[in-house]
Amino acid sequence: MTACRRKPTMKKKVLLGFLFALVVVGFLATTLRNPLRKEPEHNGRTVSQWSEQWWSNRFKIHSGGQDAKAAAEEAQNAIREVGTNGIPFFLELLRVKEAPLVAKIKKVVPRSWRVRLNLNASSMNAMELNRHGAHGIAALGTNAATAIPTLIELVESPASNPDLLCTIIWALKFLGPEAEPAIPSLIKSLGSGHHSSVRGEAVATLGFINRAPELVVPALIEFLDWRTREGSGNGESINALDSLANLGTNASAATPAVEEFLHDPDRWTREAATNCIRRIDPAAALRAGITP
């Protein structure tokens, strides 16, 4: 007579299923397509390596002196030598996302198992590659104008998370006036439905683009009014005041809104408002006792 086999308990079934899922996810995480395999090169280095050099040195120019400045300029020149041929690759990097299955499993997997199964590689690479793409676009500057339609598409995509949105909007800043077609999308990004970091980046970028005051000034006035009613978000208000200042006298219609911030409790907000009114309406500044 054969011995009866015990049926697996529900707990064991769940455990076996979970372990199987871990194996599958570990396999996927290590075999995801890596877009860096086909990236352009210049002088024996990949454009992502050049973009990292540009990024890491451009903010060290004041502290790192001439060495940092030379390294940033070398990297930017290398990326611009690759030129518009690098744009498709940079845009591909901006589209990289973490595998959905990996993201779900990571929420329940212990931290030690994430390392063993290489689960962190997917998300870490996605964020890192997104940054390389943005840095490449930023280093190209106005030469990246052909990338703007895709950048707008990514800004408006519901699938773009706040980190990616901030990265893309930051890159648009370096395209200056060439990024004017993105202004309507940036104005949409000022809405309360967006993360504060996205709103702050969008407000600042509108000032760097410095175009279409007929659209931007009313949007920034409304934004300042909303921040006043909310009673918070000094950083966002300061960005808006700085952007209005960049528009100069084209933003004179914002004078009443800016005057509201001249006596703000926050010192830095008052300073931004003072600088802003000097540039958008010198006569109003004099009436307020603000010297040129």
C-alpha positions as CSV (number, residue, x, y, z in Angstrom):
1,M,0.0,0.0,0.0
2,T,1.5,3.3,-1.0
3,A,1.8,6.1,1.5
4,C,-0.5,9.0,1.0
5,R,1.1,12.2,-0.2
6,R,0.3,15.4,1.6
7,K,-1.1,18.1,-0.5
8,P,0.9,21.3,-0.3
9,T,-0.5,23.8,2.1
10,M,-1.6,27.2,0.9
11,K,1.3,28.7,2.7
12,K,3.8,26.5,0.8
13,K,2.1,27.2,-2.5
14,V,2.4,30.9,-2.0
15,L,6.1,30.5,-1.0
16,L,6.9,28.4,-4.0
17,G,5.1,30.8,-6.3
18,F,6.9,33.7,-4.7
19,L,10.3,32.0,-5.1
20,F,9.5,31.3,-8.8
21,A,8.6,34.9,-9.4
22,L,11.9,36.0,-7.8
23,V,13.9,33.7,-10.2
24,V,12.0,35.1,-13.2
25,V,12.4,38.7,-12.1
26,G,16.1,38.1,-11.4
27,F,16.5,36.8,-14.9
28,L,14.6,39.7,-16.4
29,A,16.6,42.2,-14.4
30,T,19.9,40.9,-15.7
31,T,18.8,40.4,-19.3
32,L,17.0,43.7,-20.0
33,R,18.2,45.4,-23.1
34,N,20.9,48.0,-22.3
35,P,20.7,50.9,-24.7
36,L,24.3,51.8,-23.8
37,R,25.5,49.0,-26.0
38,K,25.0,51.0,-29.2
39,E,25.7,54.5,-28.0
40,P,27.8,56.9,-30.1
41,E,31.5,57.5,-29.2
42,H,33.9,60.4,-29.6
43,N,37.7,60.1,-29.1
44,G,37.3,56.6,-27.6
45,R,34.7,57.5,-25.0
46,T,31.0,57.0,-25.0
47,V,28.7,60.1,-25.1
48,S,27.3,59.0,-21.7
49,Q,30.8,59.2,-20.3
50,W,31.2,62.7,-21.8
51,S,27.8,63.7,-20.4
52,E,28.8,62.6,-16.9
53,Q,32.1,64.6,-17.2
54,W,30.1,67.6,-18.3
55,W,27.5,67.3,-15.5
56,S,30.0,66.6,-12.7
57,N,32.3,69.5,-13.6
58,R,30.0,72.3,-14.7
59,F,28.8,72.8,-11.1
60,K,32.4,72.7,-9.8
61,I,33.6,75.6,-11.9
62,H,33.5,78.0,-8.9
63,S,35.0,75.6,-6.4
64,G,37.2,73.6,-8.9
65,G,38.6,76.5,-10.8
66,Q,40.1,76.3,-14.2
67,D,40.5,72.5,-14.1
68,A,36.7,72.0,-13.7
69,K,36.0,74.6,-16.3
70,A,38.3,72.9,-18.8
71,A,36.8,69.5,-18.1
72,A,33.3,70.8,-18.6
73,E,34.2,72.5,-21.8
74,E,36.0,69.5,-23.1
75,A,33.0,67.3,-22.5
76,Q,30.6,69.7,-24.0
77,N,32.7,70.1,-27.1
78,A,32.9,66.3,-27.5
79,I,29.1,66.0,-27.3
80,R,28.7,68.8,-29.8
81,E,31.2,67.1,-32.1
82,V,28.8,64.1,-32.1
83,G,26.1,66.7,-32.8
84,T,22.6,65.9,-33.8
85,N,23.6,62.3,-34.5
86,G,23.5,61.8,-30.7
87,I,19.9,63.1,-30.3
88,P,18.1,59.8,-31.1
89,F,20.3,58.0,-28.5
90,F,19.8,60.7,-25.8
91,L,16.0,60.5,-26.4
92,E,16.2,56.7,-26.1
93,L,17.8,57.1,-22.7
94,L,15.0,59.4,-21.6
95,R,12.5,56.7,-22.5
96,V,14.2,53.9,-20.4
97,K,11.9,52.8,-17.6
98,E,12.0,50.1,-14.9
99,A,10.3,46.8,-15.8
100,P,6.9,46.9,-14.2
101,L,7.2,43.4,-12.9
102,V,10.5,44.3,-11.2
103,A,9.0,47.3,-9.6
104,K,6.1,45.3,-8.1
105,I,8.4,42.5,-6.8
106,K,10.8,45.0,-5.2
107,K,8.0,46.3,-3.0
108,V,7.8,42.9,-1.2
109,V,11.4,41.5,-1.5
110,P,13.8,42.0,1.4
111,R,16.6,44.4,0.7
112,S,19.2,41.7,0.9
113,W,17.4,39.7,-1.8
114,R,17.3,42.7,-4.1
115,V,21.1,42.7,-4.3
116,R,21.4,39.0,-4.8
117,L,18.8,38.9,-7.6
118,N,20.1,42.2,-9.2
119,L,16.7,43.7,-8.7
120,N,18.2,47.2,-8.1
121,A,20.0,47.3,-11.4
122,S,16.8,47.9,-13.4
123,S,15.6,51.0,-11.5
124,M,19.1,52.4,-10.8
125,N,20.0,52.1,-14.5
126,A,16.7,53.6,-15.6
127,M,17.3,56.7,-13.5
128,E,20.9,57.0,-14.4
129,L,20.3,56.6,-18.1
130,N,17.5,59.2,-17.9
131,R,20.0,61.6,-16.5
132,H,22.6,60.8,-19.1
133,G,20.0,61.5,-21.8
134,A,19.0,64.8,-20.2
135,H,22.6,65.9,-19.7
136,G,23.4,65.1,-23.3
137,I,20.5,67.2,-24.5
138,A,21.4,70.0,-22.2
139,A,25.1,70.0,-23.3
140,L,23.9,70.2,-27.0
141,G,21.9,73.3,-26.0
142,T,20.3,75.1,-28.9
143,N,21.7,72.4,-31.2
144,A,19.1,70.0,-29.7
145,A,16.1,71.8,-31.1
146,T,15.0,68.8,-33.2
147,A,14.5,66.9,-29.9
148,I,11.8,69.3,-28.6
149,P,8.7,67.5,-30.1
150,T,9.8,64.3,-28.3
151,L,10.6,66.2,-25.1
152,I,7.1,67.8,-25.1
153,E,5.6,64.4,-25.7
154,L,7.4,63.0,-22.6
155,V,6.5,66.0,-20.5
156,E,2.8,65.5,-21.3
157,S,2.9,61.7,-21.0
158,P,0.9,60.4,-18.0
159,A,3.5,57.6,-17.8
160,S,6.4,60.1,-16.9
161,N,7.1,60.1,-13.2
162,P,8.1,63.3,-11.3
163,D,11.8,62.4,-11.3
164,L,11.7,62.0,-15.1
165,L,9.6,65.1,-15.6
166,C,12.0,67.2,-13.6
167,T,15.0,65.9,-15.5
168,I,13.4,66.6,-18.9
169,I,12.1,70.1,-17.9
170,W,15.6,70.9,-16.5
171,A,17.1,69.9,-19.9
172,L,14.7,72.2,-21.8
173,K,16.2,75.1,-19.8
174,F,19.4,74.8,-21.7
175,L,17.7,75.1,-25.1
176,G,16.7,78.7,-24.3
177,P,14.5,80.4,-26.8
178,E,14.5,77.3,-29.1
179,A,12.3,75.6,-26.5
180,E,9.5,78.1,-27.0
181,P,7.2,75.3,-28.5
182,A,7.3,73.6,-25.0
183,I,5.9,76.7,-23.2
184,P,2.2,75.5,-23.3
185,S,3.2,72.1,-21.8
186,L,5.3,73.8,-19.1
187,I,2.4,76.0,-18.2
188,K,0.3,72.9,-17.8
189,S,3.0,71.5,-15.4
190,L,2.3,74.4,-13.0
191,G,-1.0,72.9,-12.0
192,S,-1.7,71.6,-8.5
193,G,-1.9,68.0,-9.8
194,H,1.9,68.0,-10.3
195,H,4.6,67.4,-7.7
196,S,6.1,70.6,-6.2
197,S,9.5,69.7,-7.7
198,V,8.0,69.5,-11.2
199,R,6.2,72.9,-10.7
200,G,9.3,74.5,-9.4
201,E,11.4,73.3,-12.3
202,A,8.7,74.3,-14.9
203,V,8.5,77.8,-13.4
204,A,12.3,78.3,-13.5
205,T,12.5,76.9,-17.1
206,L,9.8,79.4,-18.4
207,G,12.2,82.2,-17.3
208,F,15.2,80.7,-19.1
209,I,13.2,80.2,-22.3
210,N,12.2,83.9,-22.0
211,R,9.6,83.9,-24.8
212,A,5.9,84.3,-25.3
213,P,5.2,86.8,-22.5
214,E,1.6,86.9,-23.6
215,L,1.2,83.3,-22.4
216,V,3.8,83.1,-19.6
217,V,3.1,86.3,-17.7
218,P,-0.6,85.6,-17.0
219,A,0.3,82.0,-16.1
220,L,2.9,83.2,-13.6
221,I,0.5,85.8,-12.1
222,E,-2.1,83.1,-11.6
223,F,0.6,80.8,-10.1
224,L,1.8,83.5,-7.6
225,D,-1.8,84.1,-6.6
226,W,-2.4,80.4,-6.0
227,R,0.8,80.1,-3.9
228,T,-0.3,83.2,-1.9
229,R,-3.7,81.6,-1.2
230,E,-2.0,78.3,-0.3
231,G,0.3,80.1,2.1
232,S,3.3,77.9,1.4
233,G,5.9,77.1,-1.2
234,N,8.4,80.0,-0.9
235,G,10.8,78.2,-3.3
236,E,8.2,78.0,-6.0
237,S,7.2,81.7,-5.5
238,I,10.9,82.7,-5.7
239,N,11.3,80.8,-9.0
240,A,8.2,82.5,-10.4
241,L,9.5,86.0,-9.4
242,D,12.9,85.2,-10.9
243,S,11.3,84.1,-14.2
244,L,9.2,87.3,-14.4
245,A,12.4,89.3,-13.8
246,N,14.0,87.5,-16.8
247,L,11.1,88.7,-19.0
248,G,11.9,92.3,-18.0
249,T,9.5,95.0,-18.9
250,N,7.5,92.5,-21.0
251,A,6.2,91.3,-17.6
252,S,5.1,94.7,-16.3
253,A,1.5,93.5,-16.1
254,A,2.7,91.4,-13.1
255,T,3.6,94.5,-11.1
256,P,0.6,94.3,-8.7
257,A,1.2,90.6,-8.1
258,V,4.9,91.2,-7.4
259,E,4.2,94.1,-5.0
260,E,2.3,91.6,-2.8
261,F,5.6,89.9,-2.1
262,L,7.6,93.0,-1.2
263,H,6.7,92.6,2.5
264,D,6.6,88.8,2.6
265,P,7.8,87.3,6.0
266,D,10.4,85.3,4.1
267,R,13.6,87.3,3.5
268,W,14.6,85.5,0.3
269,T,11.1,86.0,-1.2
270,R,11.2,89.7,-0.4
271,E,14.6,89.9,-2.0
272,A,13.4,88.1,-5.2
273,A,10.3,90.4,-5.3
274,T,12.6,93.5,-5.0
275,N,14.9,92.4,-7.8
276,C,11.9,91.5,-9.9
277,I,10.1,94.8,-9.7
278,R,13.3,96.7,-10.5
279,R,13.5,94.9,-13.8
280,I,9.8,94.6,-14.8
281,D,8.6,98.1,-13.7
282,P,11.4,100.6,-12.7
283,A,8.8,103.3,-12.1
284,A,6.8,101.1,-9.6
285,A,10.1,100.2,-7.9
286,L,10.9,103.9,-7.3
287,R,7.4,104.5,-6.0
288,A,8.0,101.7,-3.5
289,G,11.2,103.3,-2.4
290,I,13.4,100.7,-4.1
291,T,16.6,102.3,-5.5
292,P,17.8,101.2,-9.0
